[in-house]
Amino acid sequence: MRFINFATKTGQYKQSATSAITYSTAVTQGATSMLMKALEEAGQGKWFEVVERESLPSLLNERKIIRQTRMQYMSKEELEKIPALPAMLYAPVIFDGGVVAYESNLLTGGLGAKYLGIGGDTQFQRDNVTVALRAIAVNDGRILKSVQTSKTIFSVKLDSSLYRFVGWQNLLELEAGLSSNEPPQMAVLEAIQQAVYSMIMEGAIKGIWQFQDPVLGQQLIKKYQDALQVKAVPIYNGYGELEGFEKESTKQTDARAKATEH
């Protein structure tokens, strides 16, 4: 299979700490390399045979240089003994797509408190990156399958401060802070890997390709379909504080809704 340039299609630029727009893009421009790596690692390197198309002009020029060099510096007898360059591989399937969305500040908030000049606050922010991937049949141009995956990016900032009079007219002020930002490129990588996984499973469900072991394939497909029906349910303690999340399938949700109606 082959894929063309898996580019960033968000058109969004990165914002600085002062909320000013910079000329740096908000999402990495190396999504093509990430997709290539994910396809090469799928099925321990046995699922896809990836061919180069992003640097096709350079590849063709190098092959042309090889032929011209042979013709110019080798005799006719030497050329007959050297095998010709092998034919380039063609691809029956094209993988296309890209990073289609990057939403910032989907969820923001914070909490802070001060007492007698001593206090601190915390702020958090949630962003989201979306990747789309589709498989195209080369012989007739049909879209075999299209998938879309998303990954959440969390950022947390902690600040502490101290205001205290150390003299009649002397005020002591101390501030400290720490921020933790999840790398956006890691979120893009995970979204691409999830897109490749979803493409493999959706293609197997649709019959585009099949697993070598049918029994194991059905188990993997069932596991994939069950994961699609699971959602995170928040768990609160008796004081109304969030303790964590548990997994709940859509079947359990429907059953709980019916029980509530009765």
C-alpha positions as CSV (number, residue, x, y, z in Angstrom):
1,M,0.0,0.0,0.0
2,R,1.0,3.6,-0.3
3,F,0.0,6.9,1.2
4,I,0.4,10.5,0.1
5,N,1.3,13.4,2.2
6,F,-0.5,13.0,5.6
7,A,-0.5,16.7,6.3
8,T,-1.9,18.9,9.0
9,K,-5.1,20.4,7.7
10,T,-6.2,22.4,10.7
11,G,-4.7,25.8,9.6
12,Q,-4.3,26.7,13.3
13,Y,-1.2,28.4,14.7
14,K,0.2,28.1,18.1
15,Q,-0.6,30.7,20.8
16,S,2.1,32.0,23.1
17,A,1.7,32.5,26.9
18,T,0.5,36.1,26.2
19,S,-2.3,34.7,23.9
20,A,-0.5,36.2,20.9
21,I,-0.5,34.2,17.6
22,T,2.9,33.0,16.4
23,Y,4.0,31.6,13.1
24,S,4.5,28.1,14.5
25,T,1.7,25.6,13.8
26,A,-0.2,24.2,16.7
27,V,0.2,20.6,15.4
28,T,3.4,18.9,14.4
29,Q,4.2,18.7,10.7
30,G,5.7,15.2,11.0
31,A,2.4,13.3,10.8
32,T,3.5,11.6,7.6
33,S,6.5,10.0,9.3
34,M,4.3,9.0,12.3
35,L,1.8,7.3,10.0
36,M,4.6,5.5,8.1
37,K,6.0,4.1,11.4
38,A,2.6,3.0,12.6
39,L,1.9,1.1,9.4
40,E,5.3,-0.5,9.4
41,E,4.8,-1.7,13.0
42,A,1.3,-3.0,12.4
43,G,1.1,-6.8,12.9
44,Q,4.9,-6.9,13.7
45,G,5.6,-5.6,10.2
46,K,3.6,-8.2,8.4
47,W,0.3,-6.3,7.7
48,F,1.4,-3.5,5.3
49,E,4.2,-3.1,2.8
50,V,4.7,0.6,2.6
51,V,6.1,2.2,-0.6
52,E,7.5,5.7,-0.8
53,R,5.5,8.4,-2.5
54,E,6.1,11.6,-0.5
55,S,9.6,11.8,-2.0
56,L,8.7,10.3,-5.3
57,P,10.4,13.1,-7.4
58,S,13.7,12.6,-5.6
59,L,13.4,8.8,-6.0
60,L,12.8,9.0,-9.7
61,N,15.7,11.5,-10.2
62,E,18.1,9.1,-8.4
63,R,17.0,6.2,-10.6
64,K,17.5,8.4,-13.6
65,I,21.0,9.4,-12.5
66,I,21.9,5.7,-12.1
67,R,20.8,4.9,-15.6
68,Q,22.6,7.9,-17.1
69,T,25.8,7.2,-15.2
70,R,25.8,3.6,-16.5
71,M,25.3,4.6,-20.1
72,Q,28.0,7.3,-19.9
73,Y,30.8,5.5,-18.2
74,M,30.2,1.8,-19.1
75,S,30.8,0.0,-22.3
76,K,28.1,-1.8,-24.1
77,E,29.5,-5.2,-23.0
78,E,29.5,-4.0,-19.3
79,L,25.9,-2.8,-19.6
80,E,24.8,-6.1,-20.8
81,K,26.3,-7.9,-17.8
82,I,24.6,-5.5,-15.3
83,P,21.0,-6.2,-14.5
84,A,18.5,-3.4,-15.1
85,L,17.0,-1.6,-12.2
86,P,14.0,-3.5,-10.8
87,A,10.6,-2.2,-11.5
88,M,9.0,0.1,-8.8
89,L,6.2,-1.4,-6.8
90,Y,2.7,-0.1,-7.4
91,A,0.1,0.1,-4.6
92,P,-3.4,-1.4,-4.7
93,V,-4.5,0.8,-1.8
94,I,-3.8,4.4,-1.0
95,F,-4.0,5.7,2.6
96,D,-4.9,9.4,2.8
97,G,-6.1,11.8,5.4
98,G,-4.4,14.1,8.0
99,V,-4.8,16.0,11.2
100,V,-8.2,17.5,10.6
101,A,-8.9,19.4,13.8
102,Y,-7.2,20.9,16.8
103,E,-9.5,22.5,19.4
104,S,-8.1,24.5,22.2
105,N,-9.6,25.5,25.5
106,L,-12.4,22.9,25.3
107,L,-12.4,22.8,29.1
108,T,-10.7,25.3,31.4
109,G,-11.0,25.9,35.1
110,G,-9.2,26.3,38.3
111,L,-9.3,26.5,42.0
112,G,-7.5,28.7,44.5
113,A,-7.6,29.9,48.1
114,K,-5.7,32.3,50.3
115,Y,-5.5,32.8,54.1
116,L,-3.5,35.4,55.9
117,G,-1.5,36.2,52.8
118,I,-0.6,32.6,52.1
119,G,-2.3,30.7,49.3
120,G,-2.2,29.0,45.9
121,D,-4.2,28.1,42.9
122,T,-4.4,25.6,40.2
123,Q,-5.5,25.9,36.6
124,F,-6.2,23.3,34.0
125,Q,-6.9,23.2,30.3
126,R,-8.1,20.5,27.9
127,D,-7.4,20.5,24.2
128,N,-8.4,17.9,21.6
129,V,-6.7,16.7,18.3
130,T,-8.6,14.7,15.7
131,V,-7.1,12.5,13.0
132,A,-8.9,11.2,9.9
133,L,-7.7,8.3,7.8
134,R,-9.2,6.6,4.7
135,A,-8.3,3.7,2.5
136,I,-8.8,4.2,-1.3
137,A,-8.9,1.4,-3.9
138,V,-6.5,2.3,-6.7
139,N,-8.3,0.3,-9.4
140,D,-11.6,2.1,-9.2
141,G,-11.1,5.0,-6.7
142,R,-13.6,3.7,-4.2
143,I,-13.3,4.7,-0.6
144,L,-12.9,1.3,1.1
145,K,-13.2,2.6,4.7
146,S,-12.8,5.9,6.5
147,V,-12.1,6.2,10.3
148,Q,-11.6,9.1,12.6
149,T,-10.0,9.2,16.0
150,S,-9.4,11.8,18.7
151,K,-7.0,12.3,21.6
152,T,-7.3,14.7,24.5
153,I,-4.4,16.9,25.6
154,F,-4.3,18.1,29.2
155,S,-2.4,21.0,30.7
156,V,-2.1,21.8,34.4
157,K,-0.6,24.8,36.1
158,L,0.1,25.2,39.8
159,D,0.8,28.6,41.5
160,S,1.6,29.5,45.1
161,S,2.1,32.9,46.7
162,L,3.1,34.5,50.0
163,Y,2.3,38.1,51.1
164,R,3.5,39.0,54.6
165,F,4.6,42.2,56.3
166,V,8.1,41.6,57.7
167,G,8.4,45.2,59.0
168,W,6.3,48.3,59.7
169,Q,6.4,49.3,56.0
170,N,8.2,46.3,54.5
171,L,6.1,43.7,52.5
172,L,7.5,40.3,51.6
173,E,6.2,38.8,48.4
174,L,7.1,35.3,47.2
175,E,5.6,33.5,44.1
176,A,6.3,30.0,42.7
177,G,4.7,28.1,39.9
178,L,4.8,24.9,38.0
179,S,3.1,23.8,34.8
180,S,2.8,20.5,33.1
181,N,1.8,20.2,29.4
182,E,1.2,17.0,27.6
183,P,3.2,17.1,24.3
184,P,0.8,17.7,21.4
185,Q,3.0,15.5,19.1
186,M,2.5,12.6,21.4
187,A,-1.2,13.1,21.2
188,V,-1.0,13.1,17.4
189,L,1.1,10.0,17.4
190,E,-1.4,8.1,19.7
191,A,-4.3,9.3,17.5
192,I,-2.6,8.1,14.4
193,Q,-1.8,4.7,15.9
194,Q,-5.4,4.4,17.0
195,A,-6.6,5.3,13.5
196,V,-4.4,2.5,12.0
197,Y,-5.8,0.1,14.6
198,S,-9.3,1.1,13.8
199,M,-8.7,0.9,10.1
200,I,-7.5,-2.7,10.4
201,M,-10.4,-3.7,12.5
202,E,-13.1,-1.9,10.5
203,G,-11.6,-3.3,7.3
204,A,-11.7,-6.8,8.8
205,I,-15.3,-6.3,9.8
206,K,-16.3,-5.1,6.3
207,G,-14.4,-7.9,4.6
208,I,-11.8,-5.8,2.9
209,W,-9.1,-8.0,4.4
210,Q,-9.1,-10.9,6.9
211,F,-6.9,-12.3,9.6
212,Q,-4.8,-15.3,9.0
213,D,-6.2,-17.0,12.0
214,P,-10.1,-16.7,11.8
215,V,-10.7,-17.7,15.4
216,L,-8.2,-15.1,16.8
217,G,-9.5,-12.6,14.3
218,Q,-13.1,-12.9,15.7
219,Q,-11.8,-12.5,19.2
220,L,-9.9,-9.3,18.3
221,I,-12.9,-7.9,16.5
222,K,-15.2,-8.7,19.4
223,K,-12.7,-6.9,21.8
224,Y,-12.7,-3.9,19.5
225,Q,-16.5,-3.7,19.2
226,D,-16.9,-4.0,23.0
227,A,-14.4,-1.2,23.5
228,L,-16.5,1.0,21.3
229,Q,-19.5,0.6,23.6
230,V,-17.6,1.5,26.8
231,K,-17.7,5.0,28.3
232,A,-16.2,6.5,31.4
233,V,-18.6,7.0,34.3
234,P,-17.5,9.4,37.2
235,I,-17.5,8.1,40.7
236,Y,-18.2,10.5,43.6
237,N,-17.8,9.9,47.3
238,G,-20.2,10.9,50.1
239,Y,-18.9,14.5,50.1
240,G,-19.5,14.9,46.4
241,E,-15.8,14.8,45.5
242,L,-14.6,13.0,42.4
243,E,-12.7,9.8,43.2
244,G,-12.2,8.3,39.8
245,F,-13.9,6.7,36.8
246,E,-15.3,3.3,36.0
247,K,-16.1,1.7,32.7
248,E,-19.7,1.2,31.7
249,S,-21.0,-0.3,28.4
250,T,-23.9,1.1,26.5
251,K,-25.9,-2.0,27.4
252,Q,-25.5,-1.3,31.1
253,T,-26.5,2.4,30.4
254,D,-29.7,1.3,28.6
255,A,-30.6,-1.2,31.3
256,R,-30.1,1.5,34.0
257,A,-32.2,4.0,32.1
258,K,-35.0,1.4,31.8
259,A,-34.9,0.7,35.5
260,T,-35.1,4.4,36.2
261,E,-38.2,4.8,34.0
262,H,-39.9,2.0,35.9
